[in-house]
């Protein structure tokens, strides 16, 4: 009966099988958190362990989702995926990291003077490096004198 149920699945037996396998590898390589519950996925666990990793279709194929599109696939725990089944689930509980772009700079610093501050820091750093080299040269000179004696 199980073979009959999966017969019409294009991601398992159809034209999308190869693309699904490639995208599955990409997801396993790039994602580490379950897209349904938001908890980490342990890749050392294998099926039939309930927390083993699997691929979830965000929009189920039964609801018109694309079977192999990378944007429609996400990492999930096996049990989370089984509970979700072919339902559409709002992803509000998954924490998404905010992307900080260089267009939105923090207002805690006066960025008009940034170049001056950066140049001053570079000067201080080069001064410290030259002082360190001078002290190393003095140490070498002392060692040479001791060897000659």
N, CA, C and O of each residue as an XYZ file, in Angstrom:
596
protein
N       0.815     -1.192      0.000
C       0.000      0.000      0.000
C       0.863      1.261      0.000
O       0.507      2.266     -0.616
N       2.024      1.198      0.711
C       2.886      2.374      0.778
C       3.435      2.728     -0.599
O       3.548      3.908     -0.931
N       3.781      1.722     -1.406
C       4.292      1.977     -2.744
C       3.254      2.628     -3.635
O       3.578      3.458     -4.485
N       1.998      2.244     -3.433
C       0.915      2.807     -4.234
C       0.696      4.280     -3.887
O       0.418      5.094     -4.768
N       0.824      4.620     -2.600
C       0.597      5.984     -2.150
C       1.643      6.946     -2.716
O       1.302      8.076     -3.065
N       2.901      6.528     -2.816
C       3.990      7.390     -3.259
C       4.188      7.372     -4.774
O       5.059      8.069     -5.296
N       3.389      6.585     -5.474
C       3.608      6.422     -6.903
C       3.491      7.749     -7.664
O       4.209      7.956     -8.641
N       2.616      8.632     -7.241
C       2.392      9.881     -7.957
C       3.194     11.049     -7.398
O       2.926     12.198     -7.751
N       4.167     10.786     -6.537
C       4.975     11.855     -5.957
C       6.121     12.192     -6.902
O       7.035     11.381     -7.051
N       6.109     13.374     -7.556
C       7.167     13.703     -8.517
C       8.543     13.874     -7.891
O       9.550     13.752     -8.589
N       8.614     14.159     -6.564
C       9.924     14.308     -5.930
C      10.533     12.953     -5.590
O      11.725     12.882     -5.289
N       9.750     11.877     -5.631
C      10.281     10.556     -5.310
C      10.421      9.659     -6.542
O      11.392      8.910     -6.654
N       9.472      9.729     -7.453
C       9.516      8.835     -8.600
C       9.344      9.557     -9.931
O       9.211      8.904    -10.967
N       9.342     10.865     -9.930
C       9.054     11.582    -11.160
C      10.217     12.383    -11.685
O      11.378     12.108    -11.381
N       9.885     13.377    -12.478
C      10.898     14.188    -13.147
C      11.676     15.080    -12.186
O      12.760     15.548    -12.532
N      11.151     15.327    -10.990
C      11.808     16.227    -10.032
C      12.732     15.492     -9.067
O      13.326     16.118     -8.189
N      12.860     14.185     -9.214
C      13.637     13.401     -8.261
C      15.096     13.864     -8.167
O      15.619     14.031     -7.065
N      15.753     14.071     -9.305
C      17.162     14.495     -9.299
C      17.341     15.863     -8.669
O      18.252     16.063     -7.865
N      16.478     16.810     -9.025
C      16.569     18.156     -8.452
C      16.290     18.116     -6.952
O      16.938     18.829     -6.185
N      15.334     17.291     -6.525
C      15.029     17.164     -5.095
C      16.245     16.640     -4.338
O      16.574     17.154     -3.269
N      16.915     15.625     -4.879
C      18.095     15.067     -4.204
C      19.211     16.099     -4.084
O      19.852     16.199     -3.037
N      19.451     16.873     -5.152
C      20.491     17.922     -5.103
C      20.147     18.982     -4.064
O      21.007     19.396     -3.287
N      18.887     19.423     -4.050
C      18.474     20.457     -3.103
C      18.466     19.929     -1.679
O      18.724     20.681     -0.739
N      18.175     18.646     -1.507
C      18.226     18.028     -0.183
C      19.653     18.096      0.368
O      19.856     18.411      1.540
N      20.639     17.800     -0.484
C      22.041     17.887     -0.058
C      22.415     19.318      0.310
O      23.129     19.543      1.288
N      21.935     20.289     -0.473
C      22.222     21.696     -0.179
C      21.634     22.099      1.170
O      22.286     22.785      1.956
N      20.405     21.673      1.434
C      19.756     22.030      2.693
C      20.484     21.376      3.859
O      20.710     22.024      4.881
N      20.855     20.100      3.726
C      21.592     19.430      4.796
C      22.934     20.110      5.060
O      23.423     20.100      6.189
N      23.531     20.702      4.020
C      24.834     21.357      4.181
C      24.716     22.763      4.762
O      25.667     23.254      5.368
N      23.564     23.425      4.589
C      23.474     24.833      4.977
C      22.578     25.106      6.170
O      22.760     26.117      6.847
N      21.610     24.232      6.452
C      20.669     24.500      7.542
C      20.952     23.584      8.722
O      21.384     22.445      8.546
N      20.705     24.090      9.930
C      20.937     23.294     11.138
C      19.758     23.319     12.092
O      19.776     22.627     13.110
N      18.728     24.106     11.783
C      17.597     24.289     12.685
C      16.324     23.810     11.998
O      16.129     24.036     10.804
N      15.467     23.150     12.759
C      14.186     22.674     12.232
C      13.330     23.872     11.842
O      13.129     24.784     12.644
N      12.829     23.869     10.617
C      12.004     24.965     10.134
C      10.614     24.989     10.737
O       9.893     25.973     10.570
N      10.217     23.934     11.433
C       8.881     23.868     12.014
C       8.909     24.250     13.494
O       8.141     25.111     13.924
N       9.798     23.608     14.283
C       9.823     23.896     15.731
C      10.901     24.894     16.125
O      10.818     25.480     17.204
N      11.921     25.108     15.277
C      12.963     26.088     15.575
C      14.092     25.562     16.434
O      14.950     26.339     16.852
N      14.119     24.265     16.713
C      15.182     23.682     17.543
C      16.256     23.059     16.655
O      15.980     22.719     15.505
N      17.486     22.905     17.174
C      18.573     22.335     16.370
C      18.283     20.888     15.963
O      17.614     20.144     16.680
N      18.801     20.515     14.800
C      18.641     19.158     14.274
C      19.980     18.438     14.389
O      21.011     18.955     13.959
N      19.957     17.241     14.974
C      21.167     16.431     15.134
C      21.300     15.499     13.932
O      20.481     14.597     13.750
N      22.330     15.715     13.113
C      22.525     14.921     11.908
C      23.097     13.536     12.197
O      23.172     12.701     11.296
N      23.505     13.279     13.449
C      24.005     11.953     13.813
C      22.863     10.960     14.005
O      23.079      9.750     13.954
N      21.652     11.464     14.224
C      20.494     10.590     14.404
C      19.978     10.150     13.041
O      19.882     10.954     12.114
N      19.651      8.883     12.929
C      19.170      8.327     11.663
C      17.741      7.835     11.826
O      17.299      7.521     12.932
N      17.021      7.772     10.702
C      15.667      7.241     10.688
C      15.703      5.814     11.207
O      16.586      5.063     10.791
N      14.824      5.396     12.069
C      13.511      5.882     12.481
C      13.514      6.698     13.765
O      12.464      6.829     14.394
N      14.654      7.255     14.183
C      14.666      8.090     15.388
C      13.734      9.283     15.175
O      13.760      9.888     14.104
N      12.907      9.639     16.171
C      11.925     10.715     15.977
C      12.530     12.082     15.684
O      11.888     12.921     15.052
N      13.765     12.314     16.140
C      14.384     13.622     15.907
C      15.396     13.586     14.764
O      16.216     14.495     14.633
N      15.344     12.550     13.945
C      16.254     12.462     12.808
C      15.897     13.534     11.773
O      14.739     13.938     11.675
N      16.886     13.996     11.002
C      16.631     15.055     10.019
C      15.862     14.540      8.805
O      16.037     13.399      8.378
N      15.016     15.397      8.266
C      14.327     15.092      7.011
C      14.015     16.417      6.312
O      14.220     17.491      6.878
N      13.527     16.328      5.103
C      13.192     17.515      4.323
C      11.681     17.715      4.341
O      10.917     16.782      4.095
N      11.261     18.943      4.636
C       9.844     19.293      4.682
C       9.523     20.213      3.510
O      10.297     21.115      3.190
N       8.382     19.981      2.876
C       7.879     20.897      1.858
C       7.078     21.970      2.578
O       6.056     21.659      3.189
N       7.511     23.217      2.525
C       6.839     24.310      3.222
C       5.386     24.395      2.761
O       4.468     24.388      3.581
N       5.184     24.475      1.468
C       3.838     24.358      0.901
C       3.743     22.935      0.387
O       4.414     22.584     -0.584
N       2.917     22.103      1.022
C       2.859     20.691      0.649
C       2.537     20.495     -0.835
O       1.837     21.302     -1.446
N       3.055     19.421     -1.388
C       2.798     19.103     -2.790
C       1.294     18.938     -3.013
O       0.766     19.305     -4.063
N       0.611     18.378     -2.002
C      -0.835     18.176     -2.107
C      -1.597     19.497     -2.174
O      -2.724     19.534     -2.670
N      -0.997     20.580     -1.682
C      -1.632     21.898     -1.705
C      -1.107     22.757     -2.858
O      -1.408     23.949     -2.924
N      -0.328     22.166     -3.763
C       0.156     22.897     -4.927
C       1.587     23.384     -4.817
O       2.031     24.143     -5.678
N       2.332     22.977     -3.788
C       3.726     23.378     -3.634
C       4.620     22.689     -4.638
O       4.333     21.577     -5.079
N       5.703     23.349     -4.999
C       6.649     22.779     -5.964
C       7.421     21.646     -5.294
O       7.900     21.818     -4.174
N       7.553     20.500     -5.946
C       8.193     19.346     -5.319
C       9.696     19.443     -5.123
O      10.234     18.765     -4.248
N      10.401     20.265     -5.910
C      11.855     20.273     -5.786
C      12.455     21.674     -5.718
O      13.678     21.810     -5.755
N      11.635     22.717     -5.619
C      12.145     24.084     -5.567
C      12.810     24.323     -4.215
O      12.229     24.022     -3.173
N      14.015     24.859     -4.232
C      14.770     25.097     -3.003
C      14.025     26.029     -2.051
O      14.147     25.892     -0.834
N      13.258     26.972     -2.587
C      12.495     27.895     -1.742
C      11.306     27.219     -1.068
O      10.731     27.776     -0.133
N      10.931     26.030     -1.526
C       9.798     25.321     -0.923
C      10.268     24.191     -0.008
O       9.438     23.446      0.513
N      11.566     24.046      0.197
C      12.104     22.977      1.028
C      12.783     23.555      2.254
O      13.397     24.621      2.198
N      12.664     22.833      3.369
C      13.340     23.252      4.597
C      13.709     22.021      5.408
O      13.138     20.946      5.226
N      14.674     22.194      6.306
C      15.095     21.122      7.194
C      14.065     20.975      8.309
O      13.518     21.967      8.790
N      13.802     19.737      8.716
C      12.844     19.502      9.802
C      13.196     18.221     10.536
O      13.895     17.357     10.006
N      12.699     18.110     11.770
C      12.751     16.835     12.475
C      11.702     15.915     11.855
O      10.693     16.384     11.328
N      11.939     14.613     11.918
C      11.009     13.655     11.330
C       9.635     13.775     11.985
O       8.618     13.764     11.292
N       9.594     13.890     13.339
C       8.298     13.978     14.025
C       7.594     15.293     13.724
O       6.374     15.315     13.560
N       8.336     16.382     13.651
C       7.720     17.681     13.326
C       7.076     17.613     11.950
O       5.969     18.113     11.749
N       7.772     16.992     11.003
C       7.257     16.879      9.650
C       6.020     15.979      9.615
O       5.067     16.267      8.891
N       6.030     14.894     10.390
C       4.880     13.998     10.434
C       3.667     14.695     11.061
O       2.539     14.501     10.609
N       3.896     15.502     12.097
C       2.780     16.216     12.735
C       2.218     17.291     11.818
O       1.008     17.519     11.780
N       3.093     17.942     11.087
C       2.637     18.976     10.160
C       1.831     18.353      9.028
O       0.837     18.921      8.576
N       2.267     17.183      8.576
C       1.611     16.448      7.503
C       1.459     17.330      6.269
O       2.452     17.888      5.800
N       0.245     17.476      5.725
C       0.053     18.309      4.532
C      -0.645     19.622      4.868
O      -1.388     20.174      4.057
N      -0.386     20.117      6.101
C      -0.993     21.383      6.530
C      -0.069     22.551      6.204
O       1.146     22.385      6.093
N      -0.654     23.720      6.054
C       0.136     24.950      5.915
C       0.295     25.522      7.307
O      -0.697     25.758      7.997
N       1.530     25.750      7.733
C       1.818     26.209      9.085
C       2.462     27.579      9.013
O       3.389     27.800      8.234
N       1.964     28.504      9.834
C       2.592     29.824      9.921
C       3.933     29.665     10.615
O       4.032     28.963     11.621
N       4.950     30.298     10.097
C       6.311     30.149     10.624
C       6.674     31.292     11.552
O       7.802     31.783     11.503
N       5.747     31.731     12.399
C       6.010     32.864     13.272
C       6.896     32.492     14.451
O       7.563     33.362     15.010
N       6.919     31.206     14.848
C       7.700     30.808     16.005
C       9.178     30.604     15.693
O       9.985     30.496     16.617
N       9.548     30.549     14.435
C      10.952     30.376     14.050
C      11.643     31.729     14.128
O      11.188     32.710     13.540
N      12.751     31.765     14.864
C      13.487     33.013     15.024
C      14.408     33.223     13.833
O      15.258     32.381     13.543
N      14.240     34.340     13.145
C      15.068     34.671     12.001
C      16.044     35.753     12.438
O      15.649     36.764     13.019
N      17.308     35.533     12.155
C      18.300     36.531     12.519
C      18.141     37.757     11.628
O      17.972     37.649     10.413
N      18.199     38.926     12.263
C      18.067     40.173     11.523
C      19.370     40.452     10.778
O      20.457     40.353     11.346
N      19.246     40.793      9.534
C      20.413     41.106      8.722
C      20.705     42.591      8.868
O      19.836     43.434      8.646
N      21.934     42.895      9.244
C      22.331     44.289      9.399
C      23.065     44.695      8.135
O      24.107     44.131      7.802
N      22.533     45.650      7.453
C      23.202     46.109      6.242
C      23.974     47.382      6.537
O      23.797     47.998      7.588
N      24.820     47.765      5.616
C      25.596     48.980      5.826
C      24.763     50.230      5.565
O      25.248     51.342      5.768
N      23.529     50.071      5.123
C      22.639     51.212      4.923
C      22.006     51.662      6.229
O      21.595     52.815      6.358
N      21.925     50.762      7.195
C      21.297     51.080      8.466
C      22.400     51.064      9.527
O      22.615     50.050     10.192
N      23.076     52.162      9.675
C      24.173     52.244     10.625
C      23.637     52.641     11.999
O      22.687     53.418     12.088
N      24.226     52.123     13.055
C      23.755     52.492     14.385
C      23.978     53.982     14.659
O      24.957     54.573     14.206
N      23.064     54.560     15.398
C      23.134     55.990     15.688
C      23.962     56.274     16.935
O      24.036     57.423     17.371
N      24.582     55.259     17.512
C      25.359     55.440     18.727
C      26.729     56.049     18.461
O      27.438     56.390     19.408
N      27.115     56.193     17.215
C      28.429     56.726     16.876
C      28.271     57.850     15.862
O      27.424     57.793     14.971
N      29.093     58.853     16.015
C      29.071     59.957     15.063
C      29.906     59.537     13.855
O      31.134     59.612     13.896
N      29.258     59.100     12.796
C      29.933     58.542     11.639
C      30.623     59.594     10.788
O      31.416     59.254      9.910
N      30.333     60.872     11.034
C      31.024     61.925     10.272
C      32.503     61.985     10.631
O      33.330     62.368      9.805
N      32.837     61.606     11.867
C      34.232     61.646     12.321
C      34.898     60.273     12.265
O      36.001     60.099     12.784
N      34.252     59.316     11.652
C      34.768     57.953     11.638
C      36.144     57.867     10.983
O      37.040     57.205     11.507
N      36.314     58.528      9.846
C      37.609     58.450      9.148
C      38.741     59.046      9.980
O      39.859     58.530      9.971
N      38.456     60.124     10.692
C      39.486     60.727     11.542
C      39.879     59.768     12.658
O      41.061     59.592     12.951
N      38.880     59.153     13.275
C      39.134     58.223     14.375
C      39.904     57.006     13.864
O      40.831     56.531     14.518
N      39.513     56.509     12.694
C      40.174     55.347     12.116
C      41.633     55.669     11.780
O      42.518     54.853     12.037
N      41.892     56.852     11.207
C      43.266     57.246     10.870
C      44.111     57.367     12.133
O      45.275     56.967     12.147
N      43.533     57.913     13.180
C      44.261     58.059     14.442
C      44.594     56.688     15.028
O      45.695     56.482     15.538
N      43.649     55.756     14.957
C      43.896     54.403     15.464
C      45.002     53.719     14.674
O      45.832     53.017     15.252
N      45.024     53.914     13.359
C      46.072     53.322     12.526
C      47.437     53.909     12.866
O      48.439     53.195     12.894
N      47.471     55.228     13.125
C      48.746     55.864     13.506
C      49.242     55.299     14.832
O      50.429     55.006     14.981
N      48.340     55.147     15.788
C      48.741     54.608     17.091
C      49.231     53.167     16.958
O      50.177     52.765     17.634
N      48.596     52.404     16.099
C      49.006     51.021     15.890
C      50.388     50.950     15.259
O      51.224     50.156     15.690
N      50.640     51.774     14.238
C      51.954     51.763     13.595
C      53.035     52.263     14.560
O      54.170     51.786     14.518
N      52.695     53.199     15.409
C      53.643     53.694     16.406
C      53.995     52.579     17.392
O      55.159     52.419     17.759
N      52.996     51.813     17.820
C      53.238     50.710     18.752
C      54.100     49.637     18.100
O      54.972     49.058     18.748
N      53.860     49.370     16.824
C      54.660     48.369     16.105
C      56.109     48.821     15.982
O      57.022     48.019     16.173
N      56.333     50.100     15.666
C      57.710     50.597     15.544
C      58.418     50.574     16.899
O      59.609     50.271     16.964
N      57.707     50.888     17.973
C      58.316     50.824     19.306
C      58.682     49.382     19.656
O      59.721     49.130     20.266
N      57.825     48.443     19.269
C      58.105     47.038     19.534
C      59.339     46.581     18.753
O      60.160     45.834     19.285
N      59.480     47.017     17.510
C      60.648     46.656     16.704
C      61.922     47.239     17.305
O      62.964     46.584     17.327
N      61.831     48.482     17.796
C      63.003     49.115     18.418
C      63.443     48.326     19.650
O      64.636     48.110     19.862
N      62.476     47.899     20.458
C      62.850     47.150     21.667
C      63.440     45.783     21.291
O      64.352     45.298     21.960
N      62.921     45.163     20.222
C      63.493     43.894     19.760
C      64.920     44.098     19.272
O      65.790     43.270     19.543
N      65.170     45.186     18.559
C      66.531     45.482     18.084
C      67.485     45.712     19.246
O      68.642     45.295     19.191
N      67.009     46.373     20.296
C      67.854     46.597     21.474
C      68.196     45.268     22.137
O      69.330     45.056     22.568
N      67.209     44.371     22.217
C      67.444     43.040     22.806
C      68.493     42.281     21.987
O      69.388     41.652     22.551
N      68.381     42.341     20.665
C      69.347     41.661     19.800
C      70.743     42.224     20.002
O      71.720     41.477     20.047
N      70.837     43.562     20.124
C      72.151     44.182     20.326
C      72.761     43.736     21.651
O      73.966     43.492     21.718
N      71.969     43.628     22.687
C      72.460     43.185     23.993
C      72.958     41.737     23.899
O      73.994     41.391     24.467
N      72.207     40.896     23.176
C      72.615     39.495     23.026
C      73.943     39.398     22.285
O      74.791     38.582     22.647
N      74.139     40.221     21.249
C      75.392     40.213     20.503
C      76.555     40.600     21.394
O      77.631     40.006     21.323
N      76.329     41.610     22.243
C      77.391     42.044     23.136
C      77.761     40.938     24.124
O      78.938     40.741     24.425
N      76.770     40.225     24.622
C      77.038     39.148     25.570
C      77.807     38.011     24.889
O      78.685     37.398     25.495
N      77.471     37.737     23.630
C      78.150     36.660     22.907
C      79.605     37.029     22.655
O      80.483     36.169     22.723
N      79.871     38.310     22.363
C      81.245     38.745     22.095
C      82.090     38.715     23.350
O      83.311     38.593     23.246
N      81.512     38.817     24.512
C      82.290     38.799     25.734
C      82.619     37.409     26.101
O      83.279     37.178     27.114
